Amino acid sequence: MEKYVVLTRLTVFDENFEMYEGIYELLCSLNEDGHNLIVISHDQHSLIIMKKIFRETFNFEISCVFRRDIRENIDESNAKDYILIGSSDDDLILAANKRILIINPGWSIKQDEKPARYGITLERPNQLFEAIRLIANQNRWYFKLDVGKNATVLALTSANTMNRDVRYSEREILDGFENLLKSGDRKYINTLYFHLISGVMKSSELRNVELWGTFPSSSSSINEELEELKERCRYLTGRRMTQPLFIRHTPAEKSHYTVHATRLSQGCTKHFDSIILNPYYNSSRIRGKVVCVIDDYLTNGISFETARNLLLQAGASKVILLALGRYKRGAGGIYQHEVYNLTGRINRAGYNYQLVSRNNLVGTYDPGARDEVSRIYEILND
């Protein structure tokens, strides 16, 4: 699918209007793939110089426009079709305000703090070409399940590192994810983030999430990697939040210490006894909002069902539950859907819960999403 690839002046040229190494090949390749190329600047004189250089260098069109033209022409109807390549704080603010994907060009002489923190950093133009080619064709979540009309469960990739159909190279990546998610190894965080944020920015529903959160760990300690991923998504979708969605007031036993059958029989009750909705999120702050909760692994769905019940009780209009890895137990995996009647104040410990129904749901899997994750890893580590 063709994209509007918007490059800032200092992404293409240095201060003397000399093209960086690899930019000529990058622009030719992007044109051959059918993308629309736009270079932006604040300065009219710079636009005149760039237009002249492009006319003399290329036999195809590269538009040169003011930055404000991009700001005025992007709205919700076309935001998913744009990718911004920029390395200044102004570029990051533009991307966040318009909720478009931003890639930070590591080769640019302009290197501000915010794009490096919130964007996807690529060090060479040839990596950018491969990344845009992947993004243009990426439309896959490894796992998807609709839970009624007001909740959706998504997972980026598989967590089944021991499956027979997992190739050695893929198992290395999945093991790396597990190290990242369980012990803080940051080697693979950019691969995860690339896949996550490009998926977010291609989905109008995810781009319009109004509240982002993470599910609390059993010990109530903060998973810094999950928080970082959540914060990046929050910032790039233009949302301002300072408070966590949930508070675990009492530590709970870690799931892997509990027998699987016991986990299923306990269901959400384990979490209801130890988690509340943050009192900051009163009815006016959450009612009618689209909320996304990020967690590391989806196994039985118990954590996600806890979050879903609490958020819908608080008045959320839609809940999106997003796992980084899906552990599939058995042929189709288990997702234990639970509906509770919650009474009392869910932002205080001791609210009441009564199970109304419990049944297993089966989502859909797209194994091709695993290939996308492998390809992202290769691009970023080339």
N, C-alpha and C positions, 0 to 999 in steps of 0.2 A: 504494500500500500504506500503510495507516494506521500511524502511529508514536506512541510515547509521548514527547511533547515535555515535558521536565522543565526548568522555568525556576527559577532561584534568585530569592529575594525581591528582591534589588537589581538583577535584570534587568528586573523589572516595575515596581517602585516606587523612588522616592528615599527618603531617610531619614525623610521626613515622610509616607510612604505616599501620595504623589502619583504617579499613573501617568505614565511618560514619554510624550512625544508619539509617537503612532503605535502605542502598545501596545494600546489598545482595538481598533483596526482589525486589528491582528495577531492577537489572540486570537479575534476573530470569524471571520476568514478561515481560521485553522487549524481551528476547530471546524467550519466549513462543509465543509472538505476531509476531515472524518472523523477527525482526529487526537485522541488523548486528551491532555488538558492537565493538567499537575501542577506546582504551585508548592511549593518546599521551603524550609524554614528550620530553624535550630537551636533557635529560640526559640518556646515555646508561645504567649506573648503575641502575637507577630507572626502566628502562624497564626490566632489568633482574630480579629485585626483584618482579615486578608486574606479570611477566609471571609465576614465581614460585608460587606466591600466588593464581593466577587464576587457574593454573593446579591442585593445591591441594584442591581448594574450590568448583570449578564448574565442571560439567560433559558436558559442552558445550564450544565452542571456544570464547574467547575474544581476539581480536588482539591487540598487543602492538607495536606501531610504533613511529618513530620520527615525530615530528611536521612537518618537511619539507616534509615528504611523503604525508601528507594530502594536503599541499600546491601544490605539484607537480601533484597530481592526480585529483584535482577538476578543472573542466572547465565548460563552458556554457552548455555542453551536459548533465552533471550529477549534477550540483549544487543544483537543486531543490530536489534531493534525500538525501541531507545531512542536519543534524541538529548538531550544535556545542553547547556543554554544557561547559561553561567556564566563569571565573570570573576575568581574568586579562585583562589589556589593550591590551596585545599582542593577546589575544583571540579575542577581539573585532576588532582589526585591521585585523586579518586573516579573520574573517567573512565578514567584509566590503570589503576587497580586492577580495574575492571570491564570494561575494553576496550570502551568505548562512544565514539561520536563526540561530540566537544565543539565547540561554536561559541562564540567569545568575542564578547559584545555590546559593541561599541565605545561605545555610548551610556550604559552603566552608570557610576554614580559610583564604583564599585569597579573598579579596574584594577590587578591584580597582574601580576607579570612573566611567570610561567609560562604562563598561558592565552594571552597575547599572543605568546609564543614558539612554543608547540606547537599551539595551536588555530587554527581558521579565524576570522579577525576580520571581522565585518560591522559597518558603521557605523550602519545604520538598520534599524528594525523591518521595513520593507517589503522590504528585501533578505533578511532572515531568512525571511520567508514564501516568497519565490520560491526561496530556497535549499532549504528543507525540501520544497517541492513537487518540486523537481528530485531531491533525494536519495531521496525516497520512491519515485520512478519509475525511478531510475537503476539499471541492472543490466547495464551494457555495458562490455566491453573491446573496443577496436578490433581486436585480434588475439589469438587464443588457439590454442595448440598443445600437445597432450599428447605428451611424448617418453617413450614407455614408460609404465609404471605409477607411476614414482617421480620424475617431473619434469614441470613445466608451464611453458610460456613465455607471458607476457602482455605486451601493449603498450597503453599508454593511448590513443594517438592516432596518426594518420598523420604521416609526416615527408616525404611527397611534395609539396612546395610547388609543383611545376611541373605537377602533373596537370591535365588539361583540366577534370576534373569538380570541381575545387576552386574555390569561389566566392571573389570578391575579399576579402570580410570574413574568410573562413576562412583564406585565404592570409596575411593580415596577422597573424593569431594564430599560424599555424604558423611564419612567419618570425620572429615574436617568440620562440617556443620555441627556434628554432635559435640566435638571438642569446643567449638565456639559457644554453643548454646548451654552446655553443661559445665564448662570449666573456664569460660572467658577467653578462649583462644581467638584472637582477632584476625587470624590469617584469612579467613573466608568471609569476613563481614561485608566487604565490598561486593562480592558476588551475590550474596543474599540481598543486599540493598539495591543493587542494579535490577535484579529480577523483581523485587518488591515495588520500587518506585516507578519503574516503567509500566508495570501492571496497573498501579494506582492511577497514573496519569492517562492511561488509555481507557479508563472506566469512568464514565460520567458520574456514576453512583459513588465510587470511591473518592473521586476528586471533590465531591460535594459533602463528604463526611464532615460533620460539624463538631464532633467531640472524638478525640483519640485517647485510648487508654491501653494499659497492659493488665494482665491478670496477675494478682499478687502471688509470689512464691509461697511455698508451704511455711517457710521460716519467717516470712514477712520482710526478708531482706530484699533489696532492689537488685534486679538483674540489669546491670548497666548496659549490656549490649542490646537487650530488648528496649530499654528506655531510649537508647540512642536511635534505634530504628524508628520508634514511635515519634520521637521528637523531630526527626527529619521529615517524616510524612506529615506531621502536624504543621511544621513551618512551611513546607512547599505547597500545602493546600490552603495557606493563608489563615490559619486558625491560631488564636491566642489562648493558651491554657497554662495555668501554673499549678493546678491541683490534680492529684491522681484521682481516677474514677472510684477506685475501691480502696478500702483500708482493711488489712487483716489484723484484727485486734488480738487474736490468740493464735500462736503457732499451731500448725496441724501436722500430723504425721505425713512424711513424704510418701507419695503414691507407690514408689517402687519397693517400699518396705511392706506394702499391704498385698495380700493374696488377691489375684485378679477377680475371683468370684466375690470376694468381700468388697472390693471397690465398686463392683456393679450393684451389689445389694445396698450398700450405703448411699450410692448416688450422690446427689447434691447436698445431702444432709451434713456431710463432713464439712463442706464449705459454709453452709448457712450458719453453722455454729461458730464460725471464726471470721466471717467477712461481713462488712457492712458497705453500703454505698456511702461515699464521702459526703458528710453533711453539707459541704459547700455546694453540692449539686442539688439544690432544692427544685421544686416543681418548675419554676420559671426557667431554670438553666438547662433542664433536660427534656422537658415535655415538648413533644413534636420534633425532636432532633434525630438526625441520623448519627449513630454511634458506631465506632469501630474499635474492637478490642483485639490486641495482638498478643499471642502467646507463642511459646517455643514449639511444643509438640502437641498434636492432636492424637489421642489414642482412643479413648472411649467416649469422649465428648462431655465428660462430667464437669470439668472446669467451665467449658463454654456454655453449658446449659445453666450453670449457676449464674454466670454473667447475664445470659439472655433473660432469665426469669426476673432478676433484680432490675435490669434496665427497662424491660417492658412494664414492670410494676410501677416504675418511676415515670412512665409516660413517653418513653422513646418511641418514635414512629417507625424506626427500622434499626435493627442491630446486625452488624456485619462482624463475624467472628473469623479472624485471620490467623492461621497457624503457619509457622515457617516450615514445619515438617509434619507429614501425616504417617503415623505408624499404623499399618494395616494388619490387623490380627485376623487371620483366616482369609477366605476367598474375597469377601467384600468389605471386610473390616466391620467394626462395631461402632455405631453412633447411638448412644442411649438417650433418646429424647424424653425429657421429663417435664411435666407441667405441674406447677405448685400453686396453691392458694396461699399467698403471703399476707399476713395481717400484722398490725403493729407498725412501728416506724423502722423502715429498712435502713435508715442511717443511724440506728442505735443498736447496740448488742442486745440480743434477747427477743428479737421479733419472732413471730410464730410462722411455721410453715407446715402445710399439709399436702401430701402427694395426691394429685388428682388423676394423673395417668402416666404410664411409662411404656414405651415401645421402642423397638430398634428401627432406625431409618438407614437407607442405603443410598449413598451418593454416587456420583459418576467420577471416573478416573480417566485422565489423559496422560498416558505414559510418555507422549512426546514432550511434555513439559520438562521431563528429566533431561532430554537432549538439549533443551534451551539453557538449563542451568549449567550443564557441562560446557556448552559453547561460551557462555558468559565468563566462566572461569578461565577458559583458554584465552579469550580476548584480553582480559585484565592481567593475565600473567604471561602474555606473549613477550 
